[in-house]
């Protein structure tokens, strides 16, 4: 668990793109109408962030589908017609790499896939591998590694059935006040792949000929991906977030440590944040911002733990698992939930 940081701006998403499908909400003040909240748009925000990146784009995903579009509807057609950058994921990453931006992609390697069979999980790893093979995009495809005591079958089982389900994008971004650069991360549960684009209406049939044309994923009904399908498509709803501030340094660390372990020959493709003056929490601080903390379930088999950064980590050691190391905080209106904090206050969890 990376130690918590203060001074972060955090925005939450509950769908890939609430493009007007959720109502604007006014709040604050004596009449509860002084401020306006507009539903954020995850894939639109990711598209804009990648387009504006000048130095780095880091992507980790269980699945990345290079053929999916980050924009839909009229915005997609306008971007195709007059946009500087393609809204198609694969083409966009190639364009940024050709501009001199370091684009590093780390995608899960489905051990059952090959150039003939797409694999049991359909994570599009072979498609990405072929698409980026002769480009400047640094793409690596990694699987979970078993322990030294595992039998051959156990080791095979790890590679086939297990994955580190990390999903995040990190870019450098111009500050809103125009005074320089900052780091921006999108992290949560929504992959950049088929079937994830959805909004608050969660249509099953009516978008099959438009927004979900060729993107009508359904894990229960294997009706294929022809331009027009009978449906129903599978609605998709998950939580994601956008983070700016000191915590993104920790997220970059999480990416870099996996990259150095599972792509050691490409370790030179990692950007030194110090050279961009983006390694200082003070320079990334957001006044009045959130306290944030990044946790990860990972070990040294697939992660290089940088000793110089260990002081920024908190490990769940055996002593912390003892009941005496935890205290329960009672919460209101949470009959099925209990919040626990370590007696030091550094770690907490809810169950």
C-alpha positions in Angstrom: 0.0 0.0 0.0 1.5 3.3 -1.0 1.3 5.9 1.7 -1.5 8.4 1.6 -1.0 11.9 0.2 -2.8 15.2 0.7 -3.6 17.9 -1.8 -5.2 15.9 -4.6 -8.1 16.7 -7.0 -10.2 13.6 -7.5 -13.2 13.2 -9.9 -15.3 10.1 -10.0 -17.1 8.4 -12.9 -19.8 5.7 -12.9 -20.0 5.1 -16.6 -17.7 5.4 -19.6 -19.5 8.5 -20.9 -22.5 10.2 -19.3 -22.9 12.3 -22.5 -26.0 14.2 -21.4 -27.8 11.1 -20.2 -27.6 12.2 -16.6 -29.2 15.4 -15.4 -27.2 18.5 -14.3 -27.6 19.1 -10.6 -27.6 22.4 -8.8 -26.6 22.6 -5.1 -25.2 24.9 -2.4 -26.3 28.2 -1.0 -29.6 29.1 0.8 -31.7 28.0 -2.2 -29.5 25.0 -3.0 -28.7 26.3 -6.5 -25.5 28.3 -6.4 -23.3 25.6 -7.9 -23.7 23.4 -10.9 -22.6 19.8 -11.1 -22.4 18.3 -14.6 -21.9 14.5 -15.0 -18.3 13.9 -16.1 -17.4 12.0 -19.2 -14.6 9.4 -18.7 -13.7 8.4 -22.3 -14.1 11.9 -23.5 -11.7 13.1 -20.8 -9.2 10.3 -21.5 -9.3 11.2 -25.2 -8.6 14.9 -24.5 -5.9 14.0 -22.0 -4.0 11.7 -24.4 -4.4 14.3 -27.2 -2.8 17.0 -24.9 0.0 14.8 -23.6 3.5 16.1 -24.5 5.9 13.7 -22.9 4.3 10.4 -21.7 1.3 8.1 -21.9 1.3 5.1 -19.7 -1.5 2.5 -20.0 -2.1 -0.7 -18.0 -5.1 -2.8 -18.9 -6.5 -6.3 -18.6 -7.9 -5.7 -22.1 -7.2 -3.0 -24.6 -9.1 -3.0 -27.9 -7.3 -0.9 -30.5 -10.4 -0.8 -32.7 -12.7 0.9 -30.2 -13.5 4.6 -30.4 -13.3 6.9 -27.4 -15.9 9.2 -28.9 -19.4 8.3 -30.3 -22.2 9.9 -32.2 -21.7 13.4 -33.6 -18.4 13.9 -31.7 -17.0 10.9 -33.4 -18.0 12.1 -36.9 -16.6 15.5 -36.2 -13.3 14.1 -34.9 -13.0 11.9 -38.0 -13.7 14.9 -40.3 -11.7 17.7 -38.8 -9.9 16.4 -35.7 -6.1 16.5 -35.4 -6.1 13.2 -33.5 -8.0 10.0 -34.2 -10.6 8.9 -31.7 -9.7 5.3 -32.4 -7.6 4.0 -29.6 -4.9 2.2 -31.6 -4.5 5.0 -34.1 -4.4 7.7 -31.4 -1.6 5.9 -29.5 0.4 5.6 -32.7 -0.1 9.2 -33.6 1.1 10.3 -30.1 4.2 8.1 -30.4 5.0 9.6 -33.8 4.8 13.1 -32.2 7.7 12.1 -29.8 5.5 11.2 -26.8 6.7 8.1 -25.0 3.7 5.7 -25.2 4.1 2.6 -22.9 1.3 0.0 -23.0 1.2 -3.0 -20.6 -1.6 -5.4 -21.4 -2.5 -8.8 -20.0 -1.2 -11.8 -22.1 -4.0 -14.3 -22.4 -2.0 -17.6 -22.4 -4.7 -19.3 -24.5 -4.6 -16.8 -27.4 -2.5 -16.9 -30.6 -2.7 -15.5 -34.1 -5.5 -18.0 -35.0 -7.5 -18.3 -31.7 -8.4 -15.0 -29.8 -8.2 -16.8 -26.5 -10.8 -17.9 -23.9 -11.1 -14.4 -22.3 -11.2 -12.3 -25.5 -8.9 -9.6 -24.2 -7.6 -8.7 -27.6 -3.9 -9.1 -26.7 -3.0 -10.7 -30.0 -4.7 -7.9 -31.9 -2.8 -5.3 -29.9 0.5 -7.2 -30.4 0.1 -7.3 -34.2 -1.2 -3.7 -34.4 1.7 -2.1 -32.6 4.4 -4.5 -33.8 6.0 -2.1 -36.3 5.3 1.2 -34.5 6.9 3.4 -31.9 4.4 2.4 -29.3 6.2 0.3 -26.6 3.8 -2.5 -26.0 4.4 -5.5 -23.7 2.1 -8.4 -22.9 2.5 -9.9 -19.5 0.9 -12.7 -17.4 0.8 -13.7 -13.8 3.8 -15.7 -12.7 3.5 -18.7 -10.3 5.8 -19.3 -7.3 9.0 -21.4 -7.4 7.2 -24.2 -5.5 4.4 -24.5 -8.1 4.1 -27.7 -10.1 4.0 -27.4 -13.9 0.2 -27.6 -14.0 0.0 -25.0 -11.2 2.3 -22.7 -13.1 0.2 -23.1 -16.3 -3.0 -22.4 -14.3 -1.6 -19.1 -13.0 -0.9 -17.9 -16.5 -4.3 -19.0 -17.8 -6.6 -18.1 -15.0 -5.1 -15.2 -13.1 -4.3 -11.6 -13.9 -3.4 -8.4 -12.1 -6.5 -6.5 -12.9 -5.0 -3.1 -13.0 -6.6 -0.5 -15.3 -5.2 3.0 -15.5 -3.9 5.7 -17.8 -1.3 8.2 -16.8 -0.3 11.3 -18.9 1.4 14.6 -18.4 -1.1 17.4 -18.8 -1.0 21.2 -19.0 -2.2 22.8 -15.8 -5.6 24.6 -16.0 -4.0 27.9 -15.1 -1.4 27.6 -17.9 1.6 27.8 -15.6 3.2 24.5 -16.6 2.6 20.7 -16.5 1.1 18.3 -14.0 0.4 14.6 -13.9 -3.0 13.2 -14.5 -4.2 9.6 -13.9 -7.4 7.8 -14.8 -7.7 4.7 -12.5 -10.5 2.3 -11.7 -12.5 -0.5 -13.1 -13.3 0.4 -16.8 -11.0 -1.1 -19.5 -10.4 0.6 -22.8 -12.1 -2.2 -24.7 -15.3 -3.5 -26.3 -18.6 -3.2 -24.6 -17.5 -0.7 -22.0 -18.8 2.5 -23.6 -22.1 3.2 -22.0 -24.1 5.9 -20.3 -26.7 6.4 -17.7 -29.5 5.1 -20.0 -27.8 1.7 -20.5 -29.6 1.0 -23.9 -30.0 -2.7 -24.8 -31.2 -2.4 -28.5 -31.7 1.1 -29.8 -28.0 2.0 -30.2 -27.0 -1.2 -32.0 -27.1 0.6 -35.4 -25.3 3.7 -34.2 -23.2 4.2 -31.0 -22.7 0.5 -30.4 -22.3 -0.6 -34.0 -19.6 -3.3 -34.0 -19.4 -2.8 -30.2 -22.4 -4.9 -29.1 -20.6 -7.0 -26.5 -22.6 -9.6 -24.5 -20.8 -12.2 -22.5 -24.0 -14.3 -22.2 -25.2 -14.3 -25.8 -22.4 -15.0 -28.3 -24.0 -13.3 -31.3 -20.8 -12.0 -32.8 -19.8 -8.5 -33.7 -21.3 -7.9 -37.1 -22.3 -4.3 -38.0 -26.0 -5.0 -37.1 -26.9 -7.6 -34.4 -30.1 -8.6 -32.8 -29.0 -7.8 -29.2 -29.5 -7.3 -26.4 -26.1 -5.8 -25.7 -24.7 -6.1 -22.1 -25.0 -2.9 -20.1 -21.7 -1.8 -18.5 -21.4 0.1 -15.2 -18.3 0.6 -13.1 -16.4 3.1 -11.0 -13.4 5.0 -12.3 -11.6 8.2 -11.2 -9.4 11.0 -12.4 -6.6 12.0 -10.1 -4.3 15.0 -10.2 -1.9 16.0 -7.5 0.9 14.2 -5.5 -0.9 10.8 -5.5 -0.2 10.4 -9.3 3.5 10.1 -8.4 2.6 6.9 -6.6 0.6 5.7 -9.5 3.5 6.3 -11.8 5.7 4.3 -9.3 3.2 1.5 -9.5 3.5 1.4 -13.3 7.2 1.8 -13.4 7.9 -1.0 -10.9 5.8 -3.5 -12.9 7.4 -2.3 -16.1 10.9 -2.8 -14.8 10.0 -6.3 -13.6 8.1 -7.5 -16.6 9.7 -5.5 -19.4 13.3 -5.1 -18.2 14.7 -4.6 -21.7 12.4 -1.5 -22.1 13.2 0.0 -18.7 15.0 2.8 -20.6 11.6 3.9 -22.0 10.4 5.1 -18.6 10.4 8.9 -18.3 12.4 10.4 -15.4 9.8 12.7 -13.7 12.6 14.8 -12.2 13.6 15.9 -15.7 10.1 17.2 -16.2 10.0 18.7 -12.7 7.0 16.5 -11.9 8.5 14.5 -9.1 7.8 17.0 -6.3 4.5 16.7 -4.3 4.8 20.4 -3.5 4.6 21.3 -7.2 1.6 19.1 -7.8 -0.3 20.1 -4.7 -3.9 21.1 -5.0 -5.1 23.5 -2.4 -8.0 22.1 -0.4 -7.7 18.8 -2.2 -8.5 15.3 -1.2 -6.4 12.8 0.8 -5.8 9.8 -1.5 -4.1 6.5 -1.2 -3.3 3.8 -3.8 -3.3 0.1 -2.8 -2.2 -2.9 -4.9 -2.2 -6.6 -4.4 1.1 -7.6 -6.0 4.3 -9.2 -5.1 7.9 -9.5 -6.2 7.3 -12.2 -8.8 5.9 -9.5 -11.2 6.9 -6.3 -9.5 10.3 -4.7 -8.9 10.0 -2.9 -5.6 12.4 0.1 -5.8 14.3 0.2 -2.6 14.8 4.0 -3.0 11.0 4.4 -2.9 10.3 2.0 0.0 9.9 4.8 2.5 6.8 5.7 0.5 5.2 2.3 1.0 3.3 0.6 3.8 3.3 -3.2 3.8 0.6 -5.3 5.4 3.0 -7.3 7.6 1.9 -10.2 9.9 2.0 -7.9 12.9 -0.6 -5.6 11.3 -2.9 -8.6 10.7 -3.2 -9.2 14.5 -6.5 -8.1 15.9 -4.7 -5.9 18.5 -3.4 -3.8 15.6 -6.8 -2.7 14.4 -9.6 -0.6 15.8 -13.2 -0.5 14.6 -14.9 2.8 13.8 -18.7 2.7 14.0 -20.4 4.2 11.0 -24.0 5.3 10.7 -26.5 3.7 8.3 -24.1 0.9 7.3 -25.7 -2.3 8.6 -23.6 -4.5 6.4 -20.4 -2.6 6.5 -17.7 -2.1 9.2 -14.7 0.2 8.9 -11.4 -0.7 10.5 -8.3 1.4 10.9 -4.8 0.4 12.0 -4.0 1.9 15.4 -1.3 3.9 13.7 -3.9 5.5 11.4 -1.9 4.7 8.3 -4.2 2.0 6.9 -7.9 1.4 6.8 -10.3 -0.9 5.1 -14.1 -1.4 5.0 -15.8 -4.8 4.9 
